[in-house]
Amino acid sequence: MNYNELGAVILDLVGGKDNVTGLTHCATRLRFNLKNEGLAKTDQIKETPGVLGVVSKGGQYQIIIGNDVSHVFRPIMDVVKLEEFNSALKSEEKKGLGSKFIDTITGIFTPILPAITAAGMIKAVLSICTAFGWLQTTDSTYQVINFMADAAFYFLPVLLANSAAKKFNTNPYLAMMIGGILLHPNFVSMVTASKETGEAIRLFGLPVYNASYSSSVIPIILAVWFMSYVEPIADRISPKAIKFFTKPLITILVSGTVTLLAIGPVGFIISSWISNGINLLNSYASWLVPTLLGGLFPIFVMTGTHYGIIPIGINNRMTMGYDTLVYPANLCSNIAQGAATFAVAVKTKQENIRELAYSTGITAVCGITEPALFGVNIRFKTPLIAACIGGAFGGLYTGLMGVRNFAGGSPGLMTLAGYIGDDTFRHLIHASIGATIAFVIAFIVSYILYKEKNNDGTESKGKQEEGKQDQKENKDRLSLGGIKICSPVQGTLVDLKDVNDPTFAQEILGKGAAIIPEDNTFYSPIEGEVVMVFNTEHAIGLKSKDGAEILIHVGLDTVNLNGEHYHALVKAGDKVRVGDPILEVELEAIKEKGYDLVTPILVTNSNDFQDIAATNDGSVNPGDQIILAFH
């Protein structure tokens, strides 16, 4: 399934574009705001090839895709234009305060994370260069690269203003102007002079608080939130004939004045309180919060609430220059998740699970845990327990050692350089030790707890034969018991691994067989139910009464035909028996347009079975048995 196709399927299953009021994506998830989540077909989305899981928490409907999420995001946005969200947001159903808060924080911080990550990594590289004597802080090269990194931190209020404006449904350019007001060199100079002379800055006779807002987080979010209420009022009171300039004039004068006199100082004081509270906590129990966060981060990620915690770490770095709570704990948690997944890969006797565990484990230790969390750890449960235990012990160590993180990014092996600071490698060394502790403990616990089951439900003790079985063995097994899947069409069988599409050939979407069809009519290969007919009608999903989920995909890249030459004879929810007609296809017309007609027949929930045996050569007719799925 290509990205355009997957995007179209997901959009249809969440209720169509009219049900979408907002959409963003992070490193692995599509994050929808839906008018009515009841319209989303969650079970079908979970069963869709290419989807790792679904989470509905924090006011968002989150669909976990993995590292390819950006490719799926684009085709959805081509259909659901961002501009259409502005009016739709006002009709969004009411959510609880907790859900609104998490949804707001996520929407504000997710878009700016790439800039913060880039800046943090540049700082980390500079720290390495100076630590090894490759650059001096007085070198012009160092100074230029340093201010390149500082730009994202210094102008953080402007970046936040843009994303906050989109979340609060107000003008992003006016919001960024508020950010510019807080950072303007003249204002900064006035604050410096006021501190030196003791003479207050006054605006309309009222004193302006002497605060520096560079790298700040809370003041600009509060300011844009306030502006989102001022702008509609300015719109209402402005005469229509001169609204073009009176509306922004009133909005900026009122919002800018209130921000400088009240909102900015309140946000600055709140940030200071948070910093002071953290310093106090570190003085008496520096180990407590990193231990709890290290153990609970997988739970936070499951629910999406980790985006309510990450800003605390960012605020710590912006106000104190480093973070001792969130990022060190998150580092240990991510490493532990990867370790728990690796243990499954080492112990499992199933090749498909081994491949999934290794690939997602590598991603996890590099800082992106959703594929490992939803693809392996939650699924088998014991690796999740192991990850929580390992993360807690790693967090305990970093807390006791007072490990400081000086630069952001996805916490993992790739961002360890962010612990170089204070002109010492001490924090890097202890961060590495904490990560190692988390890895070792999580791996051992996961290896001990993880058990596989035989067909009879008992624990597996023998080693399952690895690799591809030869054709003769598969044919022999087809005579044994199991869930039987028949040919949906007359044609010639080919090995799935020979299909000219890596998504099918590498069995990413599941194991099965492929047929070069020779007849225009396709029939049901199982007794069960039609669960999905793609909008373009070139693919149909079915579920057998025994639990096998089948995808019939007629041709390669045929989604580009937009349904031309395909005529579905069934719809989602229809009951079918083996041999019932389900699809009419104009094979010759499709072939004349240059498309490959090879048709994969996949068991998309292959991971639920001990083995999938398939015949991969010879001629077949509808109803001939071609696949067996063994529990």
Disulfide bonds with the S-S distance in Angstrom:
none
